[in-house]
């Protein structure tokens, strides 16, 4: 009898444990509606430059300037700042140098620069952009220093923001770079700061040994989890309205380990991290109608950060890899220049550009194409594994 009672009791244990451990139904989370996502995206573009970027540039530039001023006879009058090809280094340089060196005259050039339609005219185009049209009739480069500079002895910093826009990967396509190298190395009266991406630098090192002319180089650092948290937290603290009379939108604080995971997933690249963070934000399904609009009765919409993940990458064709490689070298290109760099007719690349844009791998702003920052880590691996010349991750 006792054995039967024990046996009967033991048979009830799994059922009782199952009932007591039954979890609450999980919330259904869905993607944020496009309207809210677009407004958040606009706020991301207005974020200040991450402080570690600025600190790195200033820490490298200060001793380089001091060395140049102490030894003007040596060819040490330049600094190259390298970033990833999905980061616009022009605004980074401007934020880092503007008003930070009051004893120097800082001049910014080629911010938002667009390569001329005919890449072979780049040297002449750059002369106009840099104000160097008053060259000696002999063809030699005139010393680009004004009488004011000579009289006041004001140290001048010439900031060239987009080195990758000063050439095109094609035959005779880097004469613009050769012009800039000659201009800077023959002009010790000014200090030059060049912004460039790692992929363009690797290409130029291969074709014209650019580091033999520009020896001082500093790379933007990878951002850590705490640094990403400091940079992106202002977005969490801002309230958004879905429309003039709509509910308020708030972003919930991420859970433990989120920022560390974001830094690891995105390799600490600021622009990539910002886009992956945006994509990780979800909304409760109950806050939306069946059509995906905000429910009328909603008064407060809370966005919840999910685990940060990179977007999937479609299977790339051979032409896709060459297109993307050229885009990453130059950061931004028109379709005409992209075709020229590949030795193809525009009609031969149009369909693949449309596919890549539809998949979200590339972005189009006006006539210019670029790689979406969220796809960069996987493209870096994909192209490297297929023996393309790639820059630093």
N, C-alpha and C positions, 0 to 999 in steps of 0.2 A: 504493500500500500504506500509506504513512504517513498519507495523508488518511483512509483507512478506520479506522486505529487511533485517530486523534484523534476522529473522529466517534463511534466506539464508546465511547470513554472519556467524552465529553461526555454521552452518553445515560445513563450510569450516575450522573452527579453528583446530579440531583434525588432519586433513590432513596436515595443514600447520605446526603445532607443530611437528608432526611426521617427516615431511621432514627436518625441521631445526635441530631436535635432533638426527637424524640418525647417529649412531657412525660409525667410520671407521672400516672396516673389521678387526677382531682380527688376530694377527699373529698366525700361526700354529707352535707350538713348539713341538719338539720330543726329545727322549732320545739321549744322546751323543753317538757317535759311540764307540765301544769297545776299539779301539786303543787309542783314546784320554782319555777315562775313565781309562784305565790301566796305562797310563803315569801319570795321576793325582793321581791315587791310590799309585803309587810308591813314589810320592812326599809326600803324607800324611805320609807314613811310616818313612820318614826322618825328619819329623817335630821335633823340640826340645820338651822336656817334658814341659807341661804347667807350667808356673811360680807359680801359686797358689798351685800346687802339691808340688813343691820343697820347697816353703815357709812353708807350713804346716808341712812337715817332719822335716825340720831344726828347726823350732820353738818348736817342741815337743822334739826333740833329745837333744838340747843344755841343757835345765834344767834337763833332765833325766841324762845326763852325769855328770853334776855338782853335782847332788844329790848322784849318785853312787860313785864319787870320794871323796865326803865328808863323806860318810857313807858306806864304803866298807864291813862292817860286816853284813849289811842287804841284804836280797835277792831282790835287786832292780836293777839288772844289765841287764835289757832287755827292749826293746820297740817293740811292734808289730804294723806294718803299714798295715791297711786294705784297700783294693780296691775292685772294682767290678770284677766279674769273666770274663769279656770280656776285661780287661785291663791287659797287661803284666807288673807286678809290678817290675820285675827285672831291666829293664832299667830306670824306675822311681827312684828306690833307688840309682842306680849308678849315675845318673845325679844329684841327690840331695846331695849325700855324697862325691862324688869324688872331692878331692882337697878343700873341704869346711871345713875340720877339720885338719889343718896342724899340730897341736900338737898331733894328734893321728895317729896310724897306722890302716888304714882301709883295711880290707880283705874281698873280695867278693867271695861267694861260691854259687854253684848251679844255676848260670845263665844259662838258657837254659837246665836245668837239665832234664833228662829223667829217669823215674822210671825203675828199672831193670825188666826184663820179669817176674821173680818170686817175687811177692811183699813181700813174707816172708823173703827174703834176704835183705830187705831194711836197717835194722840196720847195717849189715856188709858193705853194699854198702856206706852208709853215713859215716861210719868211714873212709873209704878210701878217699872219696871226701873231708872230712874235715881234712885229714891228722892225724887221731887219731889212727893209727895202733900200736903205741907204748904203749898200755895199760898194766897195771900191770898184772902179771900172775894170780893174785888172782881173776881177773874178775872185780875188782873195776875200776871205771873210773879214769884214771890218770889225774892230774891237767894239762889241756892243756895250759901250759905257757912255753915259751922258756927261756933259760938262759939270752938271750939278753933282753927280757922283764924285767926280774928281775934286771939285772944290770942297765939298762937305765931308768927303770920305765916309759916306753912308754905306755900310755893308748892304748889298742887295741880294735877296734870295729870289731866284727865278723858279717858280713852281710849275712844272709841266705835268698836268693831271692824268693824261691818258696816252701813255707810251704805245699801247697796243693799237691805237687809232692812227698812229703815225707811220704805219706800213701796211702792206697787204701781202699775204703769203702767196707770192707768184713771182715769175721771173722779173727781176729789176724792181720788185715791189718794196724793197727795204731801203731805197735811196733816201727816203725821209729820215730814217734812223741814222744813216750815215751823215746826213746834214746836221742833225742834232748832236751827234757825237763830236763832230768837228767843231761846231759852234761852242760847245761847252768846254772842250779840252783846250781850245785856243783862246779862251777868255777867262783867265784867272782872276779877273777883277770882280767876278760875280760867283755866287754859290748857286748850284743848280740842284733842285729836288725833282726827281722823276717818279711818277706813280705808274706801276706796271703790274700785270698779273703774272703768276708763276708760269703759266703755260706759254705766254708770249715770251717771257724771259728765257725759258728753256729752248724755244725755237730760235730766238735771236742768238743765243749762245752757240747753237749748232751751226748757224749760217754765217755769223760774222763775229763770233767770240766777243760779245758785247762786254763781258766782265773785265776784259783787258783794258777797256777805256773807263768803265764805271766800276770801280773796285769796292766802294763802300755800299753795302746792301743790308737792309733790315727787313724782316718779314713780320707782318701783322700776327699777333699771337692767337692761339686757340682760346676761346672763352670757356671758363670753367662753369660748373653748375651754379655756384654762388654769384658769379659775375653775370650770367644770363638772368638769374633771378633779380639782381639789382637793376639790370637794364630793362627788363620787361615788366617788372612789378607796377610801374605807373599805369600800364594798360589795365591791370587788374583793379586798380583803384578808381578808374574813370567810369562813370555811369553813361550809358547810351540810351537813347530813345529810339524805338523802332520807327516812330513817325511823330509829328507834332503833338498829337493827342494820344499816342500809344503808350504801352507799358514801358517801364524802365527795364534796362538790361544790365545785369551785374555778372561778373565773372567770379566764380568760386575759387578760393585758394587751392592750389594743387596739393596732393597728398605728399607724405614723406618720400623722398627719393626722386620726385618728379624732375627737378632741375638737374640733378646728376644724370638721370636717364636721358634727358633732352641733350645735354652736352655730349654724352657718349654717342647717342644716335646720330647726331649731326656733325660730329667731329669738331665741335666748338666753333663752327662757322656762323657768324652773327646772322647773316641774311637767311641762311638755311634754317637756323634754329627758329627764327621769327616765323617763317612760313610753316614749319612743322608744328610749332606751338599753335598757330591759328587753326591748322587742320585738326589738331587734337581736341579742340573745343566741341562739345556736344550739347544737345538740348533735350530735355525730357519730351518724349513723344506726345504726352498728354497736353503739352503747351501748344501744340499745333493742330490745325484742322486736317481732315483727310486730304486736302489739296496741298498741304505743306505751309499754309499761311499761319500767322500768329492767331491763336484763338481769341475771340472777342472778349471773353470773360477774364483773360489774363491781365493782371495788374503789375506783375513782376516776373521777368524772365531771367532765369539763372543759367549761365553757361558753365558746364562742368568739364574740366580738363581730364581727358582719358590718357592712357599710356601713349607717349609720343612714338610714332612709327613713320618710316619713310614710305612714300608712295611706291606702288609697284612699277616695274619697268617692263614695257612690252619687249617682245623679241625684235631686236634691231636687225635690219638688213645692212649689207655692206655699205651702201650709199648713205644710210642713216649715220653710220659711225663716222664717215668722212665729213658729213655735214656738221655733226655735233663737235667733232674735233676742231674744225675750222672756227666754229662759233665760240668755242671755249678759248682758243688762242686770241681772238679779237674781241671777245666779250659781247660786242654788238656788231651786226652787219646788215646791210641791205641785201636783198636777193641778188642784185646785180653783182655786188662784190663777192658774195658767197659763191656764186657760179664761177666768177673769174678766178677765185682762189682754188677752185677744184678743176679748172680747165673744162667746164661743162657749159652747155647752153642753158639759159634760164628755164626753158620749157622742160628740160630733163630733171630739174630738181624741184619744180613747183609742186608736183603731187606728193613727194616725200615731205616737203615742208608742211603741207596741209595735214598730212597724217600725224606728224610730230606735234603740230599745234593742237590738233583735235585731242590727242592723248595727254595734253598738258605738259609735255616735256619741254617745249619751247614756248616763249611768249612773243607776241608781236605788238609793238608800239609804233603806230604809224607805218613807216616803211622799214623799220628796223626789227631784227629778230635777235633773241637772246635765249639762253638756257634758263629754265625755271630753277631757282635756287634749291627747292626741295628735292629735285632729281639729281643734284650734283654728286652726292656721295656714291650713288650706285653707278653713275656714268663714269666717275673716276675709276672705279674698279673694272667696269666693262671695257673701257678703252685701254686701260693699262694691261688687262689680260689679253687683249688683242694686239699687243705690241705697238700701240701708238705712242708717240713721244708726248709724255704728259708732264705737267709741272707738279709742284708739291701739293699734297692733299689739302 
